[in-house]
Structure formats: C-alpha cells, structure tokens
Amino acid sequence: MPLLTDVFAMLGIGLVLCAGFVRLLGLGRAANLSTSNGVKWLALTVFVALCVPVVGALPVVAFVRGISSDLSITLVALCFWSLCHRSCGLAAISPREQTTVMLAVAGAALFMYPLALGWGSWDAYRLGWGNAWGMWLALLALCLLCWVKKWHALPALIALALLAWCLGLMESGNLWDYLLDPWLSVFALGFVFIKYLRLFFRRLH
C-alpha cells in the first residue's frame, strides 16, 4: 500500500502535468462560462487518466515521478492556482507578483544549488534541515517585505511550503525541497532572463 508521501507526490505531479497540458493548449482564456466548464471537465479527465492505476497496476504519474522526482510545494501550488484560474475563474497572479515569485525562486536557486553541488566550502542545503535561524529569518524578512508592498502570492507560497514541511507531506525532510525544485528553478531562471532581456532591448529602442 502506498505511503501518504507517495500519494501526495504523485497527486502533485498529476496536477502539474494537467495544468501544463491545459496551458499548452491555450485553454481557459475566454471568460464565458461554457468555456470554463469545458476546461474544468477536460482538466479533471486528464488528471484522473494520469493518476488512476493503468500501466502494470501503476498510474502514469508513478513513471513520471521516477524521472522528475518529487516536485516542490511551490510548483504544485502555482500550477493549481493556474488551473483554477483557467477553469474556475480564480483571479490570476498579477504580473508584478509573478515576477516577484520568479525572482525569489531564481535567487534561491542560484544561492542553494551551486553550493549544494560543491562549488564552495559551505553547503547551503544544510540550512533546510530546520536548525538554522538564518534561513527562518530570511524567509520572515522576505514575507515582511512582501507584506509592506502588499504582495500576497509569495508569502502564501512560503506558508504552504512551511505547513507541508511541518506535516511531513514529502519524503524529504529538508525545507529547501518544499520551497523549490530543479524544474521550477530552470523555469524561473528562464523567465527572469527572458523578461530582463526584453526590457534591455526595449530600452535600446
């Protein structure tokens, strides 16, 4: 019988794949109710197809998990938000808040991954085991800054990751794995690079 962490991880992967499928098809942009209902049922069908055991008594997401490993709470929450926006009419994250989230993720990835891979004499990954006040203070300062700016997305994502970490919903016990993963990090770095490259060329003209 699968453990709770396995079920949670596979459901998260299924949700991310489902959100990506809906986004790639460009669905859910129309505001009319019939389109939203169509996207809702399509997303539900894809999600069930991914998560119900079919191939050798294992769901498709179990095979994807073997390649992707577990996904972060941040990525799962962002994809769930996007899916709800496209299928249920939930307000989208504002462009400014989206940029803030991507900047935070990209900055954290550039800080953590190189050091964790041995590019320095200090391993930043150790901060995520919960006994480093520096990481807690950095997260608190980031949330306070967002609160002053009246940005809600990033503090909400951090709170969800912390809640999941406290509940032990993932196999990993390291807070970093709840906050970010390689897939989200690559996307955030690409997002930030493209955004500021466009801004640079726009100023040239």
C-alpha positions in Angstrom: 0.0 0.0 0.0 1.5 3.4 -1.0 2.6 5.7 1.8 0.9 9.1 2.2 4.1 10.8 0.9 3.9 8.7 -2.3 0.3 9.5 -2.8 0.9 13.2 -2.2 3.9 13.3 -4.5 2.0 11.6 -7.4 -1.1 13.7 -7.0 1.2 16.8 -7.2 2.9 15.5 -10.3 -0.5 14.8 -11.9 -1.8 18.3 -11.1 1.3 19.9 -12.6 1.1 17.8 -15.7 -2.6 18.6 -16.0 -2.0 22.3 -15.6 0.8 22.2 -18.2 -1.5 20.4 -20.6 -4.2 23.0 -20.3 -1.8 25.8 -20.7 -0.1 24.4 -23.7 -3.5 24.0 -25.4 -4.2 27.7 -24.6 -7.5 26.8 -23.0 -9.4 28.8 -20.4 -8.6 32.3 -21.6 -12.1 33.1 -22.7 -14.3 34.5 -19.9 -17.6 32.7 -20.9 -19.0 30.1 -18.6 -19.2 27.3 -21.2 -15.5 27.5 -22.0 -14.6 27.4 -18.3 -16.8 24.3 -17.7 -15.2 22.6 -20.7 -11.7 23.3 -19.4 -12.8 22.1 -15.9 -14.1 18.7 -17.2 -11.1 18.3 -19.6 -8.7 19.0 -16.7 -10.5 16.6 -14.5 -10.4 13.9 -17.2 -6.7 14.3 -17.8 -6.0 14.3 -14.0 -7.9 11.1 -13.5 -6.2 9.5 -16.5 -2.8 10.4 -15.1 -3.5 9.3 -11.5 -5.6 6.1 -11.8 -3.5 2.9 -12.0 -3.5 1.6 -15.5 0.0 0.5 -16.6 1.0 -2.6 -14.7 -1.2 -1.5 -11.7 0.7 1.8 -11.5 -0.5 5.2 -12.6 1.3 7.2 -15.3 2.4 9.7 -12.7 4.4 7.0 -10.9 6.6 6.5 -14.0 6.9 10.3 -14.4 8.0 10.5 -10.8 10.8 8.1 -11.5 12.2 10.7 -13.9 11.2 14.0 -12.3 11.5 13.0 -8.6 9.2 14.8 -6.2 8.0 18.4 -7.1 8.1 21.3 -4.7 5.1 22.6 -2.9 5.7 25.9 -4.6 5.5 24.5 -8.1 2.4 22.4 -7.3 0.7 25.4 -5.7 1.5 27.7 -8.7 0.1 25.1 -11.1 -3.0 24.6 -9.0 -3.5 28.3 -9.0 -3.1 28.5 -12.8 -5.5 25.6 -13.3 -8.1 27.2 -11.0 -7.7 30.5 -12.9 -8.3 28.8 -16.3 -11.1 26.5 -15.3 -12.9 28.2 -12.4 -12.3 31.9 -12.9 -10.0 32.4 -10.0 -8.1 35.7 -10.2 -4.7 35.3 -11.8 -1.4 36.3 -10.1 -0.6 39.8 -11.1 2.4 40.3 -13.4 4.3 42.1 -10.7 3.7 39.4 -8.1 4.5 36.7 -10.7 7.9 38.5 -11.4 8.5 38.7 -7.6 7.9 35.0 -7.2 10.2 34.1 -10.1 12.9 36.4 -8.9 12.7 34.9 -5.4 12.9 31.3 -6.8 15.7 32.2 -9.2 17.7 33.9 -6.5 17.2 31.0 -4.1 18.2 28.5 -6.8 21.4 30.5 -7.6 22.2 30.6 -3.9 21.5 27.0 -3.0 22.2 24.7 -5.9 25.8 25.7 -6.7 26.8 25.5 -3.1 25.0 22.2 -2.6 26.9 20.8 -5.7 30.2 21.6 -4.0 31.1 24.9 -5.7 32.1 26.3 -2.3 33.3 25.2 1.1 29.8 25.6 2.6 26.7 23.6 1.9 23.6 25.8 1.8 21.4 22.8 1.6 22.1 22.1 5.3 20.1 25.2 6.2 16.9 23.4 5.2 17.1 20.8 8.0 15.3 23.2 10.3 18.1 24.1 12.7 19.4 27.3 11.0 17.9 30.5 12.2 19.4 32.3 9.3 17.0 30.7 6.8 14.0 31.3 9.1 14.9 35.0 9.4 15.5 35.3 5.6 12.0 33.9 4.9 10.5 36.1 7.6 12.2 39.2 6.1 11.0 38.3 2.6 7.4 37.8 3.8 7.5 41.2 5.7 8.9 42.9 2.6 6.0 41.5 0.5 3.5 42.5 3.2 4.8 46.1 3.1 4.5 46.0 -0.7 1.0 44.4 -0.4 2.1 41.3 -2.4 0.3 38.2 -1.2 1.4 35.4 -3.6 4.9 34.8 -2.3 4.1 34.8 1.4 1.2 32.4 0.7 3.5 30.0 -1.2 6.1 30.2 1.6 3.4 29.5 4.2 2.1 26.5 2.2 5.6 25.1 1.9 6.2 25.5 5.7 2.9 23.9 6.5 3.6 20.9 4.3 7.1 20.7 5.8 5.8 20.7 9.3 3.3 18.0 8.4 6.0 15.9 6.6 4.0 15.5 3.4 7.1 14.8 1.3 9.7 12.1 1.6 12.4 14.7 2.1 12.7 16.4 5.5 14.6 19.3 4.0 12.7 22.6 3.7 14.6 23.5 0.5 12.8 20.6 -1.3 9.4 22.1 -0.3 10.3 25.5 -1.5 11.9 24.8 -4.9 12.9 22.0 -7.2 15.1 21.9 -10.3 12.2 22.1 -12.7 10.8 25.2 -11.1 14.3 26.7 -10.8 15.0 26.3 -14.5 11.7 27.8 -15.4 12.2 30.8 -13.0 15.7 31.4 -14.3 14.5 31.3 -17.9 11.5 33.6 -17.0 13.8 36.2 -15.4 16.4 36.0 -18.2 13.8 36.5 -20.9 11.9 39.2 -19.1 15.0 41.4 -18.4 16.4 40.7 -21.9 13.2 42.0 -23.4 13.4 45.0 -21.1 17.0 45.7 -22.1 16.2 45.6 -25.9 13.1 47.7 -25.3 15.3 50.4 -23.7 17.7 50.3 -26.6 14.9 51.2 -28.9 
